[in-house]
Amino acid sequence: MTIKSLGVACVGLAAAITFQGCGGGGPDGYVGDMERYTPRVRVVSGDNQTAPVNTAFPQRITVRVSDDTGRIFPTAAVWFQSPSSGPSCTFPGNPHQCSGTTDSQGVAISPEFTANDQAGTYEVKVSVNGGFTAILHFTNQ
């Protein structure tokens, strides 16, 4: 899969997600049934990771978007956002924000991301439809 972002192509990202771009902007707002149902972002894997500064984290972030009854949200716009200053991580294209779309099972997987050059702990927010958020925790050593 090839992803275009701010004129840069990112190749070989996980097939479970189709990236709309690792660029600026924000969630589109309306995504299908989200107008009638309340989606939740649930972390499947990738939380509580540690990586040396300037090194890729060992695991990508994987989330599932569903409601409290288990109804899944395919093609939902998902945003991964890291802090813009201090200890943080970077995504391809736009360093602190990347977006994608959930697959047919409501799953979205981030691209590979890298610890920046500052040691410390921080949170990455994963949101859908402009607000429903999961918080993940990371440490740069």
C-alpha positions in Angstrom: 0.0 0.0 0.0 1.3 3.5 -0.7 0.2 6.5 1.3 0.6 10.0 0.1 1.1 12.7 2.7 2.1 16.3 2.1 3.7 15.2 -1.2 5.6 12.3 0.6 4.7 8.7 -0.1 4.7 6.3 2.8 5.0 2.7 1.6 4.3 -0.6 3.3 1.9 0.3 6.1 -0.5 -2.2 7.6 -3.3 -3.4 5.4 -5.9 -3.0 8.1 -6.0 0.8 7.6 -6.3 3.0 4.6 -4.6 6.3 5.4 -6.3 9.5 4.3 -3.0 11.4 4.9 -0.5 12.0 7.6 -1.3 15.7 7.3 -2.8 18.6 9.2 -6.5 19.3 9.5 -8.9 17.4 11.7 -11.6 14.7 11.7 -14.3 15.1 9.1 -17.1 15.1 11.7 -19.8 12.8 10.3 -19.0 9.2 9.6 -21.9 7.0 8.7 -23.8 5.6 11.6 -21.9 7.7 14.2 -24.8 10.2 13.9 -27.1 7.6 15.5 -24.7 5.6 17.7 -22.0 6.5 20.1 -18.6 5.1 19.0 -15.9 4.2 21.4 -12.2 3.9 20.6 -10.8 0.8 22.3 -7.1 0.0 22.4 -6.3 -3.4 21.1 -2.5 -3.1 21.4 0.4 -0.7 21.5 -0.2 1.0 24.9 2.5 1.3 27.6 5.5 1.1 25.3 9.1 2.3 25.8 11.7 3.1 23.2 15.2 4.7 23.2 15.1 8.3 21.9 15.2 8.6 18.1 14.1 4.9 17.7 10.9 3.3 16.4 8.6 1.8 18.9 8.4 -2.0 18.7 4.6 -2.1 18.1 2.1 0.0 16.1 -1.0 1.3 17.8 -4.1 -0.8 17.0 -7.6 0.4 18.0 -11.1 -0.8 17.3 -14.1 1.5 16.9 -17.4 0.1 18.2 -20.2 1.1 20.4 -21.2 -0.3 23.8 -23.2 -3.1 22.2 -20.3 -4.2 20.0 -21.6 -2.6 16.8 -18.5 -1.9 14.7 -17.8 1.2 12.6 -16.1 0.4 9.3 -14.7 3.4 7.3 -14.5 5.6 10.4 -11.9 8.4 10.3 -9.4 7.8 13.1 -6.8 10.3 14.2 -3.5 9.6 16.0 -2.1 12.7 17.8 1.1 13.0 19.8 2.3 16.1 21.8 3.8 18.9 19.7 6.5 19.7 22.3 8.6 17.9 24.9 8.9 14.1 24.9 6.8 12.8 22.1 6.8 10.6 19.0 6.6 11.3 15.3 4.5 9.8 12.5 5.4 9.9 8.8 4.6 13.1 7.0 3.1 15.4 9.7 5.2 14.6 12.8 2.5 14.8 15.4 -0.7 13.8 13.7 -1.8 11.0 11.3 -5.2 9.9 10.1 -6.7 6.7 8.7 -9.9 4.8 8.2 -11.0 1.7 10.0 -11.3 -1.6 8.1 -14.4 -3.8 7.7 -14.0 -4.9 11.4 -13.7 -1.4 12.8 -9.9 -1.8 13.3 -7.3 0.9 12.6 -3.5 0.5 12.9 -1.1 3.5 13.1 1.9 3.7 10.8 5.3 3.0 12.4 6.2 5.9 14.8 9.4 7.0 16.4 10.4 8.4 19.8 11.7 11.9 19.4 15.0 13.2 20.9 13.6 14.0 24.3 13.4 11.5 27.2 10.3 11.3 29.3 6.7 10.1 29.4 3.7 11.3 27.4 0.3 10.4 26.0 -0.9 9.8 22.5 -4.6 10.5 21.8 -6.6 8.4 19.3 -9.9 10.0 18.3 -12.7 9.3 16.0 -15.4 11.6 14.6 -13.9 14.6 16.2 -14.1 13.6 19.9 -14.4 10.0 21.0 -10.9 9.4 22.4 -8.6 6.7 23.8 -5.3 7.7 25.6 -2.2 5.6 25.2 1.0 6.0 27.3 4.6 6.0 26.0 8.1 6.6 27.4 11.2 7.7 25.5 14.4 6.6 27.2 
